Amino acid sequence: MTYAELRDALGVLGLSDRASLRDIKRRHRDLVKRLHPDKATDEDPERIRQVNAAYALIRSYLDTYTYSFNEEEFYLQNPEERLRRQFWEDPLWGGIR
């Protein structure tokens, strides 16, 4: 897989650079429901094949993706927790006095 292929797959599903696994699954499910041949007779059958191929490519990328559980990454993903930690003991913000 190349980065261009990954970007194309994201485009087929209509996803941005940052998407959660939940977002990816939900978007795929919604597109498949809308494009399924039994439901959408006027849709091009090739379109659902493209959606499924894009989803398979993204899932294969995620299967080999290395998740980071270090503290820095945690606070990047949870900015409110970073603020809480930063100001926890600050009396000005109602912290421990």
C-alpha positions as CSV (number, residue, x, y, z in Angstrom):
1,M,0.0,0.0,0.0
2,T,1.2,3.5,-0.8
3,Y,0.2,6.7,0.9
4,A,-1.6,7.8,-2.2
5,E,-3.7,4.7,-2.1
6,L,-4.5,5.3,1.5
7,R,-5.5,9.0,0.7
8,D,-7.7,7.7,-2.1
9,A,-9.4,5.3,0.2
10,L,-10.1,8.0,2.7
11,G,-11.5,10.1,-0.1
12,V,-13.8,7.3,-1.3
13,L,-15.3,7.0,2.2
14,G,-15.3,10.8,2.6
15,L,-13.1,10.8,5.7
16,S,-10.6,13.4,6.8
17,D,-7.0,12.9,8.0
18,R,-8.1,12.3,11.5
19,A,-10.9,9.7,12.0
20,S,-11.5,7.3,14.8
21,L,-12.2,3.6,14.2
22,R,-15.8,4.3,15.2
23,D,-16.0,7.0,12.5
24,I,-14.6,4.7,9.9
25,K,-16.9,1.9,10.7
26,R,-20.0,4.1,10.8
27,R,-19.2,5.8,7.5
28,H,-18.7,2.5,5.8
29,R,-21.9,1.1,7.2
30,D,-23.9,4.2,6.2
31,L,-22.5,4.1,2.6
32,V,-23.1,0.4,2.2
33,K,-26.7,0.8,3.4
34,R,-27.2,3.6,1.0
35,L,-25.5,2.0,-2.0
36,H,-26.6,-1.6,-1.6
37,P,-28.1,-2.9,-4.9
38,D,-31.3,-4.1,-3.1
39,K,-32.0,-0.6,-1.8
40,A,-30.5,1.7,-4.4
41,T,-31.4,0.5,-7.9
42,D,-30.2,3.7,-9.6
43,E,-26.7,3.6,-8.1
44,D,-23.7,2.2,-10.0
45,P,-22.8,-1.2,-8.7
46,E,-19.1,-0.3,-9.1
47,R,-19.5,2.3,-6.4
48,I,-20.2,-0.2,-3.6
49,R,-17.2,-2.2,-4.8
50,Q,-15.1,0.9,-4.4
51,V,-16.4,1.6,-1.0
52,N,-15.8,-2.0,0.2
53,A,-12.3,-2.0,-1.3
54,A,-11.5,1.4,0.3
55,Y,-12.7,0.1,3.7
56,A,-10.7,-3.1,3.3
57,L,-7.5,-1.1,2.5
58,I,-8.0,1.2,5.6
59,R,-8.7,-1.8,7.8
60,S,-5.6,-3.5,6.6
61,Y,-3.6,-0.4,7.4
62,L,-5.2,-0.2,10.9
63,D,-4.5,-3.9,11.5
64,T,-0.7,-3.2,11.3
65,Y,-0.9,0.3,12.9
66,T,1.2,0.6,16.1
67,Y,-0.8,2.4,18.7
68,S,1.0,4.7,21.1
69,F,-0.1,4.6,24.8
70,N,2.6,6.9,26.1
71,E,1.7,9.9,28.2
72,E,2.3,12.5,25.5
73,E,0.0,10.8,23.0
74,F,-2.6,10.4,25.7
75,Y,-2.7,14.1,26.4
76,L,-2.8,14.9,22.7
77,Q,-5.9,12.7,22.3
78,N,-7.5,14.0,25.6
79,P,-6.7,17.8,25.8
80,E,-9.2,18.3,28.6
81,E,-7.3,15.9,30.8
82,R,-4.0,17.7,29.9
83,L,-5.6,20.9,31.2
84,R,-6.9,19.2,34.3
85,R,-3.4,17.9,35.0
86,Q,-1.7,21.2,34.3
87,F,-4.0,23.2,36.6
88,W,-4.9,20.6,39.2
89,E,-3.0,22.1,42.0
90,D,-3.3,25.7,40.9
91,P,-5.3,27.7,43.6
92,L,-6.3,30.2,41.0
93,W,-8.3,27.5,39.1
94,G,-9.8,25.9,42.2
95,G,-7.1,23.3,42.8
96,I,-5.6,22.0,46.0
97,R,-4.6,24.9,48.3
